[in-house]
Amino acid sequence: MVGAGNDFIVIDNRTNINLKKIAAAMCSRSTGIGADGLLVLDKSKTADYKMRIINSDGSEAEMCGNGARCMAAYIARTKSAKKREFSMETLAGRILAKINGKLIEVQLSDPQKYQADISLTINGQPIKVNYIDTGVPHTIVYVDGLKNINVETIGKTIRWHKHFTPRGTNVDFAEQIKTDLVEVRTFERGVEGETRACGTGSVATAIVTYLTVNPHIITKNNAVMNVLTASKEILKVTFDLHNSQVTNVRLTGSATFIARGEYYV
């Protein structure tokens, strides 16, 4: 499946396989199927469904926005979900998914630990970055000339910077296009490279950009920021502001079925 350029292999859980080993094997683009990550549907005691996210390097992620949208579409198609809205348990908490035709909306957990204007030294140069946790940690770097940025090199340096130990961080390079549109390229932790989109990174960039552009707004319902991803799909991010606290975060975009088949373990 593909969500805004992020590609995933989606399976139902099998208790007799090592998910981390099989994710690394299946996600290999030279010897496997090839994907950014493996999404595993499981049973939940606290929600309608449970989603596990295994990165292509075998590590397990707390949350994945585009993956959540793909899993929601998978559930709607294969599990005959009786509700247009249902809940999914993740390591980042319980999230809600809503099916609206070809568009999938997921309501994510409230962001945490927002920090603006963090000073770092990268390759001997001082830079300012912003940090926010949208289920997974994200560092946002605003740049001029986004297409010319060496995302792999600079992203890897920031991803492993001592300031973000021990979890590390995803790195989003952003350039504002219009008042309600920001373009982003993301170096993803776990994939250890640039991906064509990142849902939680889009959410992180959208929230930080909105707060930066609108410092005077402390309370607002249904704030909107659109995010242009590297795949050229635009994701819509909406949220509420109450006394400068961000809640009710929603991410909307497409989720596409590419193929169905068998993988030999």
MARVO-733410 format. One line per field, with one value per residue (C-alpha): residue number from 1; residue in three letters; x, y, z. Coordinates in steps of 0.1 Angstrom, whole numbers. Example, Ala and Ser with C-alpha at 12.3 -4.5 7.8 and 13.67 -1.06 7.14 Angstrom:
<rs>
voti: c(1, 2)
dolo: c(ALA, SER)
X: c(123, 137)
Y: c(-45, -11)
Z: c(78, 71)
</rs>
This chain:
<rs>
voti: c(1, 2, 3, 4, 5, 6, 7, 8, 9, 10, 11, 12, 13, 14, 15, 16, 17, 18, 19, 20, 21, 22, 23, 24, 25, 26, 27, 28, 29, 30, 31, 32, 33, 34, 35, 36, 37, 38, 39, 40, 41, 42, 43, 44, 45, 46, 47, 48, 49, 50, 51, 52, 53, 54, 55, 56, 57, 58, 59, 60, 61, 62, 63, 64, 65, 66, 67, 68, 69, 70, 71, 72, 73, 74, 75, 76, 77, 78, 79, 80, 81, 82, 83, 84, 85, 86, 87, 88, 89, 90, 91, 92, 93, 94, 95, 96, 97, 98, 99, 100, 101, 102, 103, 104, 105, 106, 107, 108, 109, 110, 111, 112, 113, 114, 115, 116, 117, 118, 119, 120, 121, 122, 123, 124, 125, 126, 127, 128, 129, 130, 131, 132, 133, 134, 135, 136, 137, 138, 139, 140, 141, 142, 143, 144, 145, 146, 147, 148, 149, 150, 151, 152, 153, 154, 155, 156, 157, 158, 159, 160, 161, 162, 163, 164, 165, 166, 167, 168, 169, 170, 171, 172, 173, 174, 175, 176, 177, 178, 179, 180, 181, 182, 183, 184, 185, 186, 187, 188, 189, 190, 191, 192, 193, 194, 195, 196, 197, 198, 199, 200, 201, 202, 203, 204, 205, 206, 207, 208, 209, 210, 211, 212, 213, 214, 215, 216, 217, 218, 219, 220, 221, 222, 223, 224, 225, 226, 227, 228, 229, 230, 231, 232, 233, 234, 235, 236, 237, 238, 239, 240, 241, 242, 243, 244, 245, 246, 247, 248, 249, 250, 251, 252, 253, 254, 255, 256, 257, 258, 259, 260, 261, 262, 263, 264, 265)
dolo: c(MET, VAL, GLY, ALA, GLY, ASN, ASP, PHE, ILE, VAL, ILE, ASP, ASN, ARG, THR, ASN, ILE, ASN, LEU, LYS, LYS, ILE, ALA, ALA, ALA, MET, CYS, SER, ARG, SER, THR, GLY, ILE, GLY, ALA, ASP, GLY, LEU, LEU, VAL, LEU, ASP, LYS, SER, LYS, THR, ALA, ASP, TYR, LYS, MET, ARG, ILE, ILE, ASN, SER, ASP, GLY, SER, GLU, ALA, GLU, MET, CYS, GLY, ASN, GLY, ALA, ARG, CYS, MET, ALA, ALA, TYR, ILE, ALA, ARG, THR, LYS, SER, ALA, LYS, LYS, ARG, GLU, PHE, SER, MET, GLU, THR, LEU, ALA, GLY, ARG, ILE, LEU, ALA, LYS, ILE, ASN, GLY, LYS, LEU, ILE, GLU, VAL, GLN, LEU, SER, ASP, PRO, GLN, LYS, TYR, GLN, ALA, ASP, ILE, SER, LEU, THR, ILE, ASN, GLY, GLN, PRO, ILE, LYS, VAL, ASN, TYR, ILE, ASP, THR, GLY, VAL, PRO, HIS, THR, ILE, VAL, TYR, VAL, ASP, GLY, LEU, LYS, ASN, ILE, ASN, VAL, GLU, THR, ILE, GLY, LYS, THR, ILE, ARG, TRP, HIS, LYS, HIS, PHE, THR, PRO, ARG, GLY, THR, ASN, VAL, ASP, PHE, ALA, GLU, GLN, ILE, LYS, THR, ASP, LEU, VAL, GLU, VAL, ARG, THR, PHE, GLU, ARG, GLY, VAL, GLU, GLY, GLU, THR, ARG, ALA, CYS, GLY, THR, GLY, SER, VAL, ALA, THR, ALA, ILE, VAL, THR, TYR, LEU, THR, VAL, ASN, PRO, HIS, ILE, ILE, THR, LYS, ASN, ASN, ALA, VAL, MET, ASN, VAL, LEU, THR, ALA, SER, LYS, GLU, ILE, LEU, LYS, VAL, THR, PHE, ASP, LEU, HIS, ASN, SER, GLN, VAL, THR, ASN, VAL, ARG, LEU, THR, GLY, SER, ALA, THR, PHE, ILE, ALA, ARG, GLY, GLU, TYR, TYR, VAL)
X: c(0, 10, 0, 12, 44, 51, 49, 41, 36, 5, -2, -23, -2, 11, 24, 50, 72, 98, 82, 114, 135, 108, 102, 139, 138, 104, 112, 146, 143, 169, 161, 125, 93, 106, 89, 94, 80, 58, 23, 9, -28, -34, -62, -66, -81, -84, -95, -113, -80, -43, -15, 22, 47, 80, 105, 126, 156, 136, 130, 95, 80, 55, 34, 32, 6, 6, 8, -22, -42, -31, -41, -75, -81, -69, -93, -122, -116, -107, -124, -158, -156, -192, -183, -170, -150, -131, -102, -67, -43, -6, 24, 18, -18, -53, -61, -93, -97, -125, -131, -144, -145, -109, -97, -87, -86, -68, -70, -37, -26, -20, 15, 40, 73, 72, 104, 111, 144, 168, 204, 225, 259, 258, 290, 306, 277, 251, 215, 181, 156, 122, 112, 78, 67, 37, 37, 74, 100, 105, 129, 119, 145, 133, 154, 155, 158, 144, 151, 189, 192, 213, 186, 206, 238, 224, 194, 216, 238, 208, 190, 220, 228, 235, 208, 182, 196, 186, 156, 170, 148, 132, 143, 119, 133, 106, 100, 68, 51, 20, 2, -15, 10, 44, 67, 86, 113, 119, 148, 131, 144, 142, 143, 176, 171, 147, 112, 87, 64, 60, 26, 38, 64, 38, 17, 48, 57, 22, 17, 50, 45, 11, 22, 52, 31, 2, 18, -11, -37, -40, -75, -90, -111, -102, -69, -56, -22, -15, 17, 33, 53, 82, 58, 39, 7, -7, -17, -42, -35, -62, -62, -77, -59, -70, -49, -20, -24, -28, -55, -77, -50, -62, -43, -62, -49, -51, -43, -38, -38, -9, -8, -17, 3, 24, 58, 79, 95)
Y: c(0, 36, 66, 100, 83, 62, 26, -2, -40, -48, -81, -97, -109, -144, -154, -179, -153, -128, -96, -76, -100, -105, -67, -62, -90, -80, -43, -48, -32, -55, -89, -85, -68, -33, -9, 19, -3, -33, -27, -55, -57, -74, -78, -51, -51, -13, -4, -19, -29, -28, -16, -24, -5, -21, 0, -13, -16, -39, -13, -7, 27, 43, 59, 65, 88, 76, 40, 46, 58, 28, 4, 21, 15, -21, -27, -11, -33, -67, -67, -54, -27, -18, 17, 46, 56, 31, 31, 17, 10, 21, 25, 62, 57, 52, 69, 72, 66, 78, 66, 93, 78, 77, 99, 86, 108, 98, 116, 114, 117, 153, 165, 170, 186, 215, 235, 264, 279, 252, 261, 233, 232, 211, 205, 234, 258, 271, 266, 270, 241, 233, 201, 185, 149, 139, 103, 101, 128, 153, 182, 209, 229, 259, 264, 285, 265, 232, 213, 220, 207, 176, 158, 126, 141, 169, 148, 120, 144, 159, 125, 113, 146, 143, 168, 142, 111, 85, 83, 102, 122, 124, 155, 176, 203, 228, 258, 279, 284, 302, 312, 278, 257, 244, 221, 194, 167, 142, 121, 92, 75, 37, 40, 59, 80, 103, 91, 104, 114, 112, 116, 124, 147, 165, 169, 182, 206, 219, 225, 243, 264, 274, 284, 303, 322, 329, 337, 359, 331, 311, 297, 284, 255, 237, 254, 242, 238, 220, 201, 195, 162, 150, 128, 160, 149, 175, 163, 183, 188, 203, 208, 228, 254, 260, 284, 276, 239, 217, 191, 171, 167, 152, 141, 135, 121, 91, 55, 33, -5, -16, -54, -85, -117, -142, -139, -170, -171)
Z: c(0, -5, 15, 0, -13, 19, 9, 33, 34, 54, 71, 98, 127, 129, 163, 150, 131, 142, 131, 133, 113, 87, 84, 75, 50, 34, 32, 15, -20, -35, -19, -6, -17, -8, 15, 41, 67, 78, 92, 114, 122, 156, 182, 209, 244, 245, 209, 179, 164, 171, 147, 151, 129, 122, 103, 74, 97, 121, 148, 161, 158, 181, 154, 117, 103, 67, 79, 101, 71, 51, 79, 82, 45, 48, 77, 58, 28, 44, 77, 67, 93, 102, 113, 92, 123, 144, 169, 166, 195, 188, 210, 209, 222, 209, 176, 155, 118, 95, 60, 36, 1, -12, 16, 50, 81, 113, 146, 163, 199, 211, 204, 233, 243, 218, 219, 196, 185, 198, 191, 176, 159, 128, 108, 125, 117, 142, 133, 150, 150, 164, 182, 187, 195, 174, 185, 174, 178, 150, 145, 121, 102, 81, 49, 18, -14, -1, -33, -30, 6, 12, 33, 36, 50, 72, 82, 95, 115, 132, 136, 158, 175, 212, 220, 210, 228, 236, 212, 183, 161, 127, 107, 86, 63, 56, 34, 36, 2, 12, 44, 46, 26, 37, 17, 35, 30, 58, 69, 88, 118, 113, 76, 80, 48, 30, 23, -2, 27, 64, 81, 116, 101, 80, 112, 131, 104, 100, 137, 142, 110, 121, 156, 141, 116, 140, 174, 183, 180, 212, 208, 175, 163, 131, 123, 89, 74, 41, 36, 2, 4, -17, -36, -45, -27, -4, 30, 51, 88, 110, 148, 176, 198, 234, 254, 230, 236, 205, 205, 182, 155, 122, 91, 58, 26, 2, 8, -22, -27, -50, -49, -30, -29, -10, 6, 13, 47)
</rs>
